[in-house]
């Protein structure tokens, strides 16, 4: 039987991207990790979100792009 990490439902937060407000729903663990990544890169979390949004394919939602980016960064750190 797999051991599960602490879980929470997604939390919706408002962000401004290119001067437009939008909402993104992510689980607390992803929000925390996103802030840590932004801090390590010495950029505001909003700027990191905007950069990811600008590079994501149009068929991929912002929340999905953020989760995949965070996963890639965590895996990179572990390598």
C-alpha positions in Angstrom: 0.0 0.0 0.0 1.5 3.4 -1.0 2.1 6.0 1.7 0.5 9.3 0.8 1.9 12.7 1.5 -0.2 15.3 3.3 -2.9 16.5 1.0 -5.1 19.5 0.6 -7.7 20.6 -2.0 -6.5 23.2 -4.5 -6.3 26.8 -3.4 -7.4 29.5 -5.8 -5.2 32.5 -5.9 -5.4 35.6 -8.1 -2.3 36.6 -10.1 -1.7 39.4 -12.5 -0.2 38.4 -15.9 0.5 41.0 -18.5 -1.7 43.5 -16.6 -4.7 41.1 -16.5 -6.0 39.4 -13.3 -6.6 35.7 -13.5 -7.1 32.9 -10.9 -5.0 29.8 -10.6 -5.9 26.8 -8.5 -3.0 24.7 -7.1 -2.6 22.6 -4.0 -0.7 24.1 -1.1 2.4 22.0 -1.7 2.7 23.4 -5.2 2.2 27.0 -4.0 4.9 26.5 -1.4 7.3 25.0 -3.9 6.6 27.7 -6.5 7.5 30.4 -3.9 10.8 28.5 -3.0 11.7 28.2 -6.7 11.0 31.9 -7.3 13.1 32.8 -4.2 16.0 30.7 -5.4 15.8 32.4 -8.8 15.6 35.8 -7.1 12.3 36.8 -8.9 8.9 37.5 -7.5 6.5 34.5 -7.8 4.2 36.6 -10.0 7.1 37.2 -12.5 7.9 33.4 -12.5 4.2 32.6 -13.1 4.1 35.2 -16.0 7.2 33.7 -17.6 5.8 30.2 -17.4 2.5 31.4 -18.8 4.3 33.1 -21.7 6.1 29.9 -22.7 3.3 27.4 -22.3 1.6 25.9 -25.3 -1.9 27.3 -25.8 -3.5 23.9 -25.3 -2.0 23.5 -21.9 -3.7 25.2 -19.0 -1.8 27.5 -16.7 -2.2 25.3 -13.6 -1.0 22.3 -15.5 2.0 24.2 -16.8 2.9 25.4 -13.3 2.6 21.9 -11.8 4.8 20.4 -14.6 7.4 23.2 -14.3 7.5 22.7 -10.5 7.9 19.0 -10.9 10.7 19.4 -13.4 12.5 21.8 -11.1 12.2 19.5 -8.1 13.5 16.5 -10.2 16.4 18.7 -11.4 17.3 19.5 -7.9 17.2 15.8 -6.9 19.5 14.7 -9.8 
